[in-house]
Amino acid sequence: MAGILYGVGVGPGDPELMTLKAVRIIRECGTIGIPAETADSCTAYQVAAKAVPEIVGKPVLAVPVPMTKDRKKLSCVYDEGCRRLMEELGKGGNIAFLNLGDPSVYGTYMELHSRILKAGYQAEVINGVPSFCAVAAALDIALGARKEQIHILPGNYGAGEWEQYSGTRILMKSGGRIGEVKEQLLQSERDGNITAYAVTNCGMERQKIFHDIGELGDAGYFTTIVVKDKDN
């Protein structure tokens, strides 16, 4: 009987935010899948290892995903990754594939999940705390109140795209565009339209919280910006 693939959300970075179910699944699975070349270079693995120390003794199946928008190249990577996952599942072993935050929110795992299901294997998503929820907690703010809308924009959003929406705008993985986005936000703040916040490396040892977007300097990949209308 073939094994089961689990896409395990490990939360945003704080191992104490991992769910009991995620911890149990990782403990029970014989193989750990990661979206990186090595366990040492995989943030999700490092988070999980702090909550489940016994993970270190388990074999790792690496599916390194390049940082590219080339759909053809990505498709080849996912197809090859699924081939290797199915080879392991065919032996009857269960796999816990780790994903930062929640797999359903721009998660690498979901590309594998759909392919595995289509191939006739069993797969299940284990939800994790989304990074933007942990960011809101760190900032001591509500993402949504009353009839306030919430919009989530991925890291490849276009310059000024956030201005098309009202309510709360969450700009995920903002590091690559931080310069131009920051200037737009500061101008909009000066005009009295919005208030912007940011958190880098949420839940991790290098976490930094910015209630003043003007204080945000160079930002890495794990940077989340929250933009709220001034009257909210």
N, C-alpha and C positions, 0 to 999 in steps of 0.2 A: 504494500500500500504506500502510495506517495506521501511525502511529508507536506507540511503546511508552511506557507510563507507569511510571516507577520511583519507588517510595517509599523514599527514601534516609535511613537513620538516620545522623545525624552525631555520635552520642555525646552525653555529658552536658554538654559545655562546653569541654573541652580539645581543640583541633584535632588534637593529636598522637594522640588516641585514635580518630580517624577511620580506618576500614579502607582498605586499598589499593583495594578494589573500589568503595567509596563515592567515593573521589577520582577513579577512572577514569570512573565513570558520569557524575559531574558534569561532567568535562572533555568527554566525548563528546556529551552532550545539548545540543541547541540552545536549549532553554528551561528556565528554573528556576521551579518552582512553590513557593509559600510559603503558610503558614497565617496570614498577617497582611496588613495593608493595604499596607505598604511594606517594602522590603528593609531600610531603616534601623531599622524597628521589629521586625524578625524576628530573634530570638536565633539560631535555627538557621542563618539566612543569614549572620549575622556570624561564627559559628563556622566554617562552611564556607569563607568568604572568606579566612580566615587560612591554611587548608590548600590552597585552590585559588584563588589570586589572580585568575586569568582569568575567574572567575565574574562579576566586576563588569561585564564587557562583554556579558553575555548578557541577552536580554529576560526579564522577570519576569512570571509569571502569578500574581496574588494571589487567594487564596481566604480572605479574612478570616473567622475563626470566632469568634462572640461568646462571652463567658464567661456562659453561661446553661444552665440545666437544662431549658429549654423544648424538648421534643423536636420539636414542630411547627416552631418557628422554626429549630432546627438542621437539620432535614430539608430545609427550603426552601433554606438556605444551601448544604448539601452538593449538593442537586440542581442548583442554579444553578452551583456550582463545577464539577460534572461536565460540565454542558453546555458550559462554556467550555473545559474540558480536552479534551473530545471534539472540539470544533471545531478545536483546534490539532492533535490527534492525526490528525484526518481529512486534514490537509494533508501528513501523512507525517513530521512532526517528532517526535522523542523528547523526553520531559519528565522532568526529575529533580525530584521533589517532596520538599522537605526536611522532616525530622522530627527533633526533639531525641531523644536516647537511641535506643531501638529502636522502630520503628513499631508492633510488635506489643504493646507494653506501654502501654496507654492512649493510643495514638497517634492524633492527628487524621487522619492519612493513611488509616488502615484503613477509615474510613467512605467515603472516596472510592474506595478500592481495590475494595471489594465492588461498588459501583455500576458502576464502569468494566468489571469483568469480566462483570457481568450484561448490560451493553449490548453485549458481544461484542468488546470491545477487549482487547489484551494489556496486562498489568500485572504487575509483579514487585516483591517486597519485598527491599531491600538492608539486611541487619541492621546494627545499630549497638550499641555498648557501652551496656547499660542503666544508667541513672543510679544505681540502688541498688548495683550492682557497684562503680562508681567511688567511691561513698560508703563502702563497706566498706573499700576500699583506703586511702582517706584517713584512716579511723579506725583502721587496722591491726587489724581484727577479721575473724573468719570469720562469714559469714552462716549457714552450716550446717556442723555437724560431727557425725560419727557418725550417730545416728538423729534428730537435731534437725530439727524441721519448720520450714518457712519460709512465712510468710503475707504477701501483699502487699495492702495496703488503699489504695484511691484517696483523693484529697483530699476527697471528700464523705462519708467514713465518719462514722458517728454517734458521738456522745460515748460513750466507754467501750467501743466496739465491739472495740477491740484486746484487751480483757480476756477476750474469749470464746475466745481462742486461746492455745496454748502454744508454746514454742520461740522462734523469731525472728519479730518482727512488723515489717514495713517500712511506715511511714506516709508515703505519697507526697504531695508538694505540700501540705504541712501548714500553710502560712502563714496561711490564713484561719481556722483553728480553734486557733491556737497557744496562746491563753490557757487555755482549758478543758482542752485535752489536756495541757499542761505541768503544771497543778495535779494532775491525775489521776496522771501519771507520778511526780511528786515524792512524792505520798502513798504510792504503791505501792513506791517506793524506800525510803521511811522504814519501811515494813512489812517490808522485807527480801525482797521478792518478785522485783524486776526491776532491771536496770541499763539506763538509756536514754542514747542518744547522738543527736547531730544534726549535720548539715552543711548549710550554706546556700550556694547558688550554686556547687555542686560543679564543679570544673574551670575555673571562670571567674575573672576577675581579683579579684572581691570574695568569693572563697571564704572561709568561716569554719568551723572545726571545733570542736565542743563535746563533750568527753568527759564533761562534767558538764552534764546537761540544765538544771540550775538557772541556769546562766550564759547560757542562750539568751534573748535579749530579743525585741524586735520582729523578726519574720521575714517575708520576702517569699514570693512564690509558689514559688520554687525552693528549698524547704526539705524535707529528707528526714530523718525520725526513725527510728532503729533501736532496737527494744526487745527485750531478751534476758532470759530467765529467769535468776535469780541463780545457779543451780547449773550453768549452762552456761558 
